Amino acid sequence: MALPGCKLTVLVEPPTAFVKISGRAAAESACEFKQVVLRSRDEGVTRHCLDLTGCLLMDSTFSGVLAGLAGGTDAEERRDRFTLVGANARVLDLLDNLGVLPLVDVVTGDGHLVGKDDGIEVKLGAPSKGDTARCCLEAHRLLMQLKPENEAKFRPVTEMLEQQMSTGAAL
């Protein structure tokens, strides 16, 4: 059975943006997620509450984008906080293994987002292959900087993406 694609729903109540992520949080939706966060920052949002109760899994690209938005390897860059609510064990394990978990706050249990279901669904477009490749490359480079053990896992991925981008194959 195929996993459903990602669905993003956003409700902004400054200084907080509530983002509900449902389905499969993966490379195909990572660029759009990043744009949602950057737009909300432009609107004065300093806190992002990510409702992951419907997020079945998260891939390394989406995790790397989250890490980058949360400030990545530079504590000085951390302008706002990300709080994850209702993440399943699989997502939390991935974030922990990749070194992303220390960059975010985690809340467990029900009832933390009561009344926050009235958000607007973000219409996810089909990103270009070039945009997706750039997003993937940036995310994996950050993950390698974040935790030394990630270097062995992601070096082949970054080398392939770099080669594709230099030859224009991904564009």
Backbone torsions as a table, in degrees:
resi	resn	phi	psi	omega
1	MET	NA	128.6	179.7
2	ALA	-75.4	143.9	177.6
3	LEU	-80.3	145.0	178.9
4	PRO	-67.2	151.2	175.7
5	GLY	-67.1	178.1	-177.5
6	CYS	-81.0	143.9	173.6
7	LYS	-129.1	126.8	177.8
8	LEU	-113.0	130.4	175.4
9	THR	-125.2	134.3	-174.3
10	VAL	-126.3	135.2	172.9
11	LEU	-130.7	120.4	-179.1
12	VAL	-105.7	122.4	173.5
13	GLU	-131.5	83.8	-173.9
14	PRO	-46.7	135.7	12.4
15	PRO	-92.5	17.7	-175.4
16	THR	-118.9	140.7	170.0
17	ALA	-113.0	129.7	177.1
18	PHE	-101.6	118.9	-177.8
19	VAL	-119.5	117.9	177.8
20	LYS	-96.3	124.4	-179.6
21	ILE	-114.1	116.5	-178.6
22	SER	-119.3	150.6	177.9
23	GLY	86.5	-138.1	-175.1
24	ARG	-105.5	107.9	178.0
25	ALA	-81.8	102.1	-171.8
26	ALA	-137.6	-178.3	-176.7
27	ALA	-51.4	-37.1	-177.0
28	GLU	-62.4	-25.9	-178.4
29	SER	-113.0	-2.4	-175.9
30	ALA	-65.0	-40.9	179.7
31	CYS	-63.0	-43.0	-179.8
32	GLU	-66.9	-40.0	176.1
33	PHE	-58.5	-45.1	179.2
34	LYS	-60.4	-43.2	179.5
35	GLN	-63.8	-38.4	177.6
36	VAL	-60.2	-45.9	-179.3
37	VAL	-66.2	-44.3	-179.9
38	LEU	-63.7	-39.5	176.8
39	ARG	-64.2	-41.5	-179.4
40	SER	-66.6	-34.3	175.5
41	ARG	-62.0	-39.7	178.0
42	ASP	-62.6	-24.7	178.9
43	GLU	-89.9	7.4	176.7
44	GLY	93.3	9.1	179.0
45	VAL	-74.0	132.8	178.2
46	THR	-120.0	-4.3	178.1
47	ARG	-134.3	138.2	176.3
48	HIS	-123.3	122.2	177.9
49	CYS	-105.6	113.8	-177.5
50	LEU	-101.0	113.7	177.5
51	ASP	-84.4	108.2	-177.0
52	LEU	-107.2	16.7	-178.3
53	THR	-61.7	-27.5	178.9
54	GLY	-104.0	6.5	-179.5
55	CYS	-85.2	110.7	-175.5
56	LEU	-74.4	-39.7	176.3
57	LEU	-159.1	163.1	-179.6
58	MET	-133.2	133.9	179.7
59	ASP	-93.2	176.4	-175.3
60	SER	-67.0	-34.0	178.7
61	THR	-63.7	-49.0	179.8
62	PHE	-61.8	-40.7	178.7
63	SER	-62.9	-41.0	178.4
64	GLY	-66.6	-38.6	176.1
65	VAL	-63.6	-44.4	176.8
66	LEU	-58.5	-45.2	179.3
67	ALA	-60.6	-43.3	179.4
68	GLY	-63.3	-41.8	178.5
69	LEU	-67.5	-31.2	179.9
70	ALA	-80.5	-0.9	176.6
71	GLY	113.1	-10.1	175.6
72	GLY	53.7	-129.0	-174.3
73	THR	-88.6	-3.2	-175.4
74	ASP	-113.9	105.0	-178.8
75	ALA	-60.7	-28.1	179.1
76	GLU	-65.9	-25.9	-178.9
77	GLU	-77.6	-13.4	-174.6
78	ARG	-71.3	91.8	-179.1
79	ARG	-84.6	-29.0	-178.6
80	ASP	-141.2	175.5	-179.1
81	ARG	-112.9	149.9	173.6
82	PHE	-115.0	128.5	176.3
83	THR	-115.9	125.4	178.0
84	LEU	-98.5	127.9	-179.2
85	VAL	-118.5	128.6	172.7
86	GLY	73.2	23.1	178.5
87	ALA	-68.5	138.8	178.2
88	ASN	-77.8	168.3	-176.4
89	ALA	-60.1	-36.6	-178.8
90	ARG	-63.5	-45.0	179.5
91	VAL	-66.6	-45.4	179.9
92	LEU	-62.5	-39.7	177.4
93	ASP	-62.0	-44.1	179.2
94	LEU	-61.0	-48.9	-179.2
95	LEU	-61.9	-37.2	177.4
96	ASP	-67.2	-47.6	-178.6
97	ASN	-62.4	-32.5	-178.4
98	LEU	-87.4	-7.5	179.3
99	GLY	86.5	14.5	-178.1
100	VAL	-87.3	-29.6	-173.3
101	LEU	-54.7	-39.4	178.9
102	PRO	-64.7	-14.6	-178.3
103	LEU	-85.6	-10.0	-175.2
104	VAL	-127.9	162.9	172.3
105	ASP	-98.5	145.9	-179.7
106	VAL	-122.9	130.3	177.4
107	VAL	-120.9	131.4	177.8
108	THR	-112.5	163.6	178.0
109	GLY	99.1	169.4	-177.7
110	ASP	-95.3	163.0	171.1
111	GLY	90.3	-1.5	-177.4
112	HIS	-77.0	-20.0	-176.9
113	LEU	-120.3	29.9	179.8
114	VAL	-59.5	130.2	179.0
115	GLY	82.9	7.8	-177.7
116	LYS	-106.7	25.5	-178.4
117	ASP	-94.1	3.9	-173.9
118	ASP	-94.8	22.9	-177.4
119	GLY	-71.2	172.5	178.6
120	ILE	-100.9	130.3	179.2
121	GLU	-72.4	132.7	176.8
122	VAL	-82.9	124.5	177.8
123	LYS	-77.5	108.9	-178.3
124	LEU	-81.8	118.9	176.3
125	GLY	-85.3	173.4	175.6
126	ALA	-88.5	106.8	-179.2
127	PRO	-66.5	153.1	177.7
128	SER	-68.4	157.8	178.0
129	LYS	-60.9	-36.2	178.8
130	GLY	-65.8	-44.6	178.1
131	ASP	-62.6	-42.3	179.6
132	THR	-64.8	-42.5	179.4
133	ALA	-63.0	-43.6	178.4
134	ARG	-62.9	-42.3	179.0
135	CYS	-62.8	-45.4	179.4
136	CYS	-62.6	-44.5	-178.8
137	LEU	-63.1	-47.6	179.1
138	GLU	-60.2	-44.4	-178.6
139	ALA	-63.6	-44.0	-177.6
140	HIS	-73.7	-33.6	174.0
141	ARG	-61.9	-42.4	179.5
142	LEU	-64.7	-42.4	178.9
143	LEU	-61.7	-35.5	178.2
144	MET	-68.5	-34.9	176.7
145	GLN	-71.8	-34.0	-174.7
146	LEU	-67.5	-39.3	-176.1
147	LYS	-145.2	120.7	-175.7
148	PRO	-54.2	-33.3	-179.5
149	GLU	-64.6	-21.4	180.0
150	ASN	-72.7	-20.2	-179.5
151	GLU	-56.1	-49.5	-178.2
152	ALA	-64.6	-35.2	-179.0
153	LYS	-71.0	-40.0	-168.4
154	PHE	-109.7	-5.4	178.0
155	ARG	-56.9	-47.9	179.1
156	PRO	-60.2	-36.6	179.6
157	VAL	-65.2	-47.2	-177.7
158	THR	-67.0	-37.7	178.3
159	GLU	-64.0	-41.8	178.5
160	MET	-63.5	-45.2	179.7
161	LEU	-64.7	-41.2	177.6
162	GLU	-61.2	-42.3	179.7
163	GLN	-65.7	-44.8	178.8
164	GLN	-59.6	-43.0	-177.3
165	MET	-70.7	-35.8	179.9
166	SER	-69.6	-29.9	178.8
167	THR	-94.0	-6.6	-178.6
168	GLY	79.0	9.7	-177.4
169	ALA	-67.2	-30.9	-178.3
170	ALA	-85.8	-9.3	-175.6
171	LEU	-97.0	NA	NA
